[in-house]
Amino acid sequence: MEDYQADCQKITDDVSKITIKGFLDAHTASQFEELLKSLIEKGQVRLIVDMDKLNYISSTGLGVFMGYIEDIREKGGDIKFVRVPDKIYKIFAILGFTAIYEIFNEEGEAIEKF
């Protein structure tokens, strides 16, 4: 199994970027969920998720995003995806994520949309 890593950094006063690498699946989704929860608790709800190095996402991984988006939006935030690999973008399109979330090629574009 490939490694999972998720790092978070503030890129503006009110926007944070999460960079996900490896596999986001049933084995790693709980770690990612803890990261999201901690950001929400700190009031960091304007999130950019960089998926450039993400190789795989399972339904469990997708479920983490769906489980928190309502709470994030109620707090005035959102999740915007950047640099989504084609194979993952296809999954997003099939499951309707492209209608729920904004997806950008570059992080600057996503920041402007907040």
Residue pairs with C-beta under 8 A, 6 or more apart in sequence:
1 23
1 27
2 22
2 23
2 55
2 56
3 21
3 22
3 23
4 20
4 21
4 22
4 23
4 24
4 27
4 28
4 31
4 32
5 19
5 20
5 21
5 22
6 18
6 19
6 20
6 21
6 31
6 32
6 35
7 18
7 19
8 16
8 17
8 18
8 19
8 35
8 39
9 16
9 17
9 19
10 16
10 17
10 44
11 17
11 48
11 107
11 111
12 111
14 44
14 46
14 114
15 46
15 47
15 48
15 111
15 114
16 39
16 44
16 46
16 47
16 48
17 47
17 48
17 49
17 50
17 107
18 35
18 39
18 47
18 48
18 49
18 50
19 50
19 52
19 53
20 32
20 49
20 50
20 51
20 53
20 54
21 53
21 54
21 55
22 28
22 53
22 54
22 55
22 56
23 54
23 55
23 56
23 57
23 58
24 32
24 54
24 56
24 57
24 58
24 61
24 64
25 56
25 57
25 58
25 60
25 61
26 58
26 60
28 61
29 58
29 60
29 61
29 63
29 64
32 61
32 64
33 64
33 67
33 68
36 47
36 64
36 68
37 68
39 45
39 47
40 68
40 71
40 72
40 75
43 75
44 77
45 72
45 75
45 76
45 77
45 78
46 77
46 78
46 114
47 72
47 77
47 78
47 79
47 80
48 79
48 80
48 81
48 82
48 107
48 110
48 111
49 65
49 79
49 80
49 81
49 82
50 82
50 83
50 107
51 57
51 81
51 82
51 83
51 84
51 85
51 88
52 82
52 83
52 85
54 84
54 85
54 88
55 85
56 88
57 88
57 91
62 91
62 95
62 97
65 79
65 97
65 101
68 79
69 78
69 79
69 100
69 101
72 78
72 79
78 102
78 114
79 101
80 101
80 102
80 103
80 104
80 110
80 113
80 114
81 92
81 101
81 102
81 103
81 104
81 110
82 103
82 104
82 105
82 106
82 107
82 109
82 110
83 105
83 106
83 107
84 92
84 103
89 98
89 103
91 97
92 98
92 101
92 103
102 110
102 113
104 110
104 113
